[in-house]
């Protein structure tokens, strides 16, 4: 099948630059990434990831961590897993 359809979209320059750097590290172009996304939408018959509005607890957690509150600090992975009880 011939690829002849065009997609045009506007985005923030900083976001575009950062994302295209990631694509480059993955060895793909923006066009390939867009085609991959479109293919996944087709296969899933919707977005290939969950999209939802965060609940009050999640929003509060975001606010707390952004403010540096209620953080659990770990010195290494072992300490992290110990604190999780794993």
C-alpha positions in Angstrom: 0.0 0.0 0.0 1.3 3.4 -1.0 2.0 5.9 1.8 0.5 9.1 0.5 -1.7 10.5 3.2 -0.3 13.5 5.2 -0.8 14.3 8.9 -0.2 17.8 10.1 -0.2 18.8 13.7 1.1 21.6 15.9 3.0 21.0 19.1 5.4 22.9 21.4 8.9 23.1 20.0 10.5 21.9 23.2 8.3 18.8 23.3 9.0 18.0 19.7 12.8 18.3 20.2 12.8 16.1 23.3 10.6 13.5 21.7 12.5 13.4 18.4 15.7 12.9 20.4 14.1 9.8 22.0 13.0 8.6 18.6 16.5 9.0 17.3 17.9 7.0 20.3 15.3 4.3 19.4 16.5 4.3 15.8 13.2 5.6 14.4 11.9 8.7 12.7 8.9 10.7 13.8 7.0 9.3 10.8 7.8 5.7 11.9 6.7 6.5 15.4 3.4 8.1 14.2 2.7 5.1 12.0 3.5 2.8 14.9 1.0 4.7 17.1 -1.7 4.6 14.4 -1.2 0.9 13.9 -1.6 0.3 17.7 -4.7 2.4 17.8 -6.1 0.3 15.0 -5.2 -3.0 16.7 -6.6 -1.9 20.0 -9.6 -0.2 18.5 -8.8 2.7 20.7 -5.8 4.3 22.4 -3.1 1.7 23.2 -2.8 2.9 26.8 -5.2 3.9 29.6 -6.3 7.6 29.7 -8.2 8.7 32.8 -8.5 11.6 35.1 -6.6 11.0 38.3 -8.6 10.6 41.5 -8.2 12.9 44.6 -5.6 10.7 46.2 -3.4 10.6 43.2 -3.7 14.4 42.7 -2.8 15.0 46.3 0.2 12.6 46.0 1.4 14.5 42.9 1.1 17.8 44.9 2.9 16.3 47.9 5.8 14.9 46.0 6.2 18.0 43.9 6.4 19.9 47.2 8.9 17.3 48.6 6.4 16.1 51.3 5.6 12.6 52.4 8.5 11.1 50.5 10.0 7.7 51.5 13.7 7.9 50.8 15.8 4.7 50.2 19.5 4.4 50.2 19.5 1.6 47.6 17.3 -1.1 45.9 17.6 -3.5 48.9 16.4 -0.7 51.3 13.5 0.1 48.8 12.3 -3.5 48.7 12.7 -3.9 52.5 10.5 -0.9 53.0 8.0 -2.4 50.6 8.1 -5.6 52.6 9.3 -7.6 49.6 
